[in-house]
Amino acid sequence: MAPSRRNKTVNTTELLNRRSRGVTDAGTLVRQNMKVLRNIILQDNRDFMKVWSKTSKSTIMYENGKIYFENYQSCYNCVHSEPQVLYKLPKRSKLEKFEDALLCQSPLDKTLASPSDHKPSLLALTANNWLYRLSAETGEELQRVYLSSNHKFRYLGWEVSQEMLYVKSVQNKETPLARQAGITQNTVMHLAIFHVFPLQIVGIVEINKKVFGNGITDVVLSQGVLAVSYSNKSVKLYSFEHIVHRYMTERLMLGEQSSLLKGRTVGEAPFGIPVNIQITDCPPVLFEVSCSSNGVQIGGYPWHYIYTPPHKNHKGTHHICSLKDKTTATNGIQNMNCCSLESDGIFFHPDDSGRIIHVGPTTINILKILGELNSGLPSKVVEDFSMKTHRNNNPTSQVTVTSSGRTVKRRFHQLDDDPDQETFRMVEYEDELDLLAVVVTNGEEGEGRAHIRLYDNQSGRLQRTIDLVEPWDETYRHELFFDKDTILRRCSLFVPPLTLMAMESLRQFLVALSAAAAVGFVSIIFVLRWVLHYKEGLAWDGGLAEFNWHPVLIVSGFIFLQGIAIIVYRLPWTWQCSKLMMKFIHAGLNLVAFIFAVISMVAVFDFHNAAKIPNMYSLHSWLGLIAVILYCLQLVLGVGMYLIPITPVSWRAAFMPLHVFSGLLLFASVIAVALMGITEKLIFGLSNPKYKDSPPEAIFVNVLGVLLVVFGALILWIATRPAWKRPSDQILHILHTNGGGEDNTKVGPALSQLSDGADAETSGDVRRRNNKLDDQTN
């Protein structure tokens, strides 16, 4: 009988000894396979070819080799040569749709009670406050938890260790009616915190103004720290462990009864999970810093943090400081002095080396922090390696010829992220291959092109370059995922502009716009009724009928069309049009309004000359002529500054406030002069009965004057509301989808097959950004 073989536990020393002798284990095999795959990918005779592309009206998500469509309703697996459908869930109603989702995988060093806990799962939050745990392979429902019927939860987030997650509610905002009634809302939001493996509730905590102060804008949980952001650009960090130990009133278990629910079951509808972490006083502040909207980042070894001061003159200046004593590291102030539409980015390296990646349009610096934990000396930031673009930094010359035939050469510097120059766009780290994938764009050939440079993560050496066959449209938002032998590119075509406004603000805008349009059209009808019913009608014969063109053209052109031209930038459905096209529309409407005004003045002068009436004797005529002259000057300067692309950027920026102010002032002045003219016409034109006797014509025309005032007030209100201002083109194409709403998204070029050479057809028209520096206007 053969002796039985016992399973023997191998300690770390023995395991290392086996590896040194070539005896492999699973970890060694994986590393060897990744090394082989890296060598294959870096071979120049291996090309990436496009194998798949798909479009979707909703956001497309990619994570860990899986592509999710239709708000996580369908999933494609990327393991095969071409993505295959993994599962498709039944269509959900609006109340049951997924608001947010996270993909999680169980740790290898834990034994969990349920076999399903060891499988990858998708945690999905629905619109009706259910938290589902679904199988990432089949979409099968594994577990569900009802959160609350009192709070609307919207967002999911990982605690960095990914052993805890938090579900964040929407912010409670005071309505204008509540403020007028003196009703204060102290609760800002709620956080529900869960352990993931297995899914178990830690508690729900209330974020309250009485505890954390006013001006709270956001709250996140990261690395065991509760980070609270404020409207004054400050961030405060609190120990979440301290909050749990001190303020937890009762430990909760999903599926068990709770005294806070009066004996009802935790996690079941309709009661959900009670608030069991009641913070009654402000916890100790671990750390506080004032920073820009980019926030503060913590990482490195020893611990450091990165922030950008909130002052305008510090924009683009990043400070690297010790978390222990807040001292700035030697060479810890990093500034690339970029002149670009998109600011440079800085963040801790995702490879857990403690290094820092600083990405600019022309340079990428990999920095490392030198310093000992208890040395007493300040740490030092040094450059590990750097990557640079290949471009000509000499000033560009532009040649113009004057009317006299003299040639003038002007020199100007292009933006650092100009689409026509080679520019770094994004950096992606592939941890299993230890490669940095850097996307570089170049538009010298007349259309946007991009390629990927693969750099060694340790040395920064360029290993190879991969061309992306499809054009790179600068007006779209691009994301790139590099996962082993797969490159996935996601392009957000256009976020519907109506989703950029909060629903309450959008409703207000539509009401104001509809009212202005209705009042404007009624004013035109009134002035036509006046001249056709009460007056002599319309003609061009030098008589009173020719004079009647004056009020008609002034109201319909100089007032109505000018008002529409002022607010044309504010119409959300025009935000998908290029800024240059909207400038032509704005200028065209103003030009038509000016032509109407000129024709109306010609009609007045013809009538006066034919009737032997002196010209230019009344205040109405003086102010009217001044308004037309100034309007002409405004039109000429506007075209010269913003439609002819030779004006220096500094001039355009300096002139814009004056251009906006003078436009609104002229519009208001034209209405005032029109009211003077209406009154003058009624006084001179009504004799029996007189104006003072309020005949029907006088009352009718007085109503017309009121309509003009209301129209002007509505136009000025729409034009001066900051919330209704057209976003810049930069914002329009980098909008993230967190704000809700759907966007049109496509994937491609996608999953990659390594081959000896392949090509893919390019598709799609290329649209370019023009006059980018004018995006701050209007």
C-alpha positions, 0 to 999 in steps of 0.5 A: 500500500502506497504511503499517503501524501500530506499537503504541506504548508509552504512558508515564504522562505521556502517559496522564495527558495523555489522561485530562485531554483526555477520552481514556478507557482501561479504568480510566477507563471502570470508574471512570465506570461505578462513579460512574454505578452509585453515583448510581443506587443512591443515588436514593431512588426505587430500592429493593432487593428480595429476589430469592433465598433459600436454606438450607443445613446447612453454612456458606455463604461469599460472596466476590467475587460467588460464593456457596459451599455444602456446604463449597465443593462447589457455587457460585452466580454472582451476576452475573445478576439471580438467582443461577445454579449455576456448578458442583457438584462430586461428593460427597466422602468424609469424608477428602476433604472441604474443611476450608478454602478461599480464593479468589484472582485473579491479578495483572494486572501479571504474565505467568504460564506457564500460561493457567489461572494467569490465571483466578480459582481456589479453593484448597481444603484437604482433610481428608486433607492435599491442597491443591487449586487449582480453577477458580473458574468450573467447579470443574475441578481445575487443580493439587494438592499433597500436604502431609504424612502426619506433620502434620494441616493444617487452616487456610488464611490469606492473607499480607496482600499476597495473593501468599503463603498459609500452611497451618496445622496443628492444635496438638499438645497434650500428653495427660494420659497423656503428661504422667504418663509424662513425655513432652514435646511440643516441636513446637506446629504447622507452617506451610506457606508458598506463593507463589500466582502460580504456586502454588509452595512456599516451605517448611514451618516448625516452631513449637517450644517450645524456640525460641519458648517455652512457652504458644504459642496461635496463629501467623499470617503477615501483612505479612512478619511471623510473629506468635506469640501466647502464653497470657500475652496477649503477642504477638511479631513476627519477620521471616519474610524473616530466618527464610527466609534464615537457617534454610532448609536447601534450596529446594524445587520442587513436582514436583521431587526433594528430598534431604530426601525421599531423592530423592523428589518434592516434593508427591506422596503419601505423602511430601508436603513436607519441613520445610526451614526448621529454626529452631535458635535464637530469631530477633530479636524485632522487636516485642512487646506485651501485649494482650487476646484481641483481639490487636494490629493494625498499619497507618496512616501512619506505621506505628502499632499498636492494642492493648487492655491485658490488664487487666480495668480496661482492657476497652474501652480501645484504645491507638494507638501508634507502631510506631517507638518505642511512644509513645502518640499524642496522643489515642491512648487511645480508650474509648467507655465502653460498657455493652453485651453486645458490646464495641466494635470498632476496626480500621484502615480497609480503604480503605488511607487509614490511618484507623481505624474505631471502632465502638460500639453508639451511635457510629461514629468515623472517626479519622485519624492526623496525623504525619510519619515523621521529625518527632520529634514524637508523632503525633496522633489526630483525628476525621475524622467521626462517625456516631451513632444516634438514641435517647433516652438518658434513664433508663427509669422502671419503676413498681411498686405495693407491697402497701400501694398505694403507687406506687414509680418506679424509674429504670434505664439500659438497655444501650447495645446493648439490642435495643429501642434503635437500635443499630449492629451492623456496618460494611461498606466497598464499595471500588468505590462508596466507601460505608460500609454501616452496619447499624442495628437497632431493636426498638421495634415489638415485633420486631427490625428492621434497616436499612442506612445508606449513608454517603459514605466521605470526608465521612461524610454520610448518602446514603440508608437501605435497609430490610431487610424480614426481621426481625432476630433478636438470638439469631442471628449475622448477617453482611452483604455489600454488593457494588455493587448486591447486598446479601447477608445471612447468618444462622447459625441455631444452632450445634449445642451439642455442637460447642462442646465438644472431642470429648475433653471431650464424651466425658468429659461424656457418661460422667460424665452417664451414670454419674450418671443410672445411679447415681441410678436404681439408688439409687431402685430400691434404696430402693424395694426396701428399703421394699417387701421388707425393710420394711412397704411404703408406705401413709398410715396413721400406721404404719411404712408411712407412715414409709417414704415418708420415705426414698423421697421424700428419695432420689428428690426431695431428692437425685436431683431436686435433683442433676438441677436442679443440672446441667440448665444443663450439658446441651449439648442444652439450650443451644439453649433460651433462658436464661429457659426453663432458669431455669424448668426449674431452679426447677421441679425444685428446687420439686418436690424441696422438695415431696417433702422437705416431704411426707417430713417430714410422714410422719415427724411423723405416724408419731412422733405416732401412735407417741408418739415424741418429735420433733426429738431426734436430730442427724439431725432437727436437720440435716434440718430446717435443710437443708429451711429453708435449701433453702426460703430458697435457692429463694425468693431464687433466684426473687426474684433471677433470675426476677422481672425487677425485681432490680438487675443489680448485686444479681444479679451479687453474689448469684450466687457465693453462690447457686451455693456454697450450692446445692452445699453444701446438696446435699452436706449433704442427702446427709450427713444422709441417710446419718445417717438411714439409719444411725439407721434400721438401728440402731433397726430391726434387732434380731434379728440386730442391725446389727453382725452385718451381716444382708442388709438392713444390707449392702443399705442400706449399698450404698445409702449408697455409691450416694448418695455416688457420685451426689453426687460425680458431680453435684458433678464435673459442676457444677464443671468449667469446660469443661462450663459453659453458654456465654452466649447472647452466645457462642452466637449469635456463634460463628464456624465456625472451630472446625469442625462444621456450622451451619444457615445461610440467605441472605436478603434476597439479591441485589438488583435496583434497581427503582422499589419492591418489597416482600418477605414477612417470614418466620420467628418472632422470638425475643428475648434475655431476662435478658441479664445473667444469661448470666455465670452457671451 
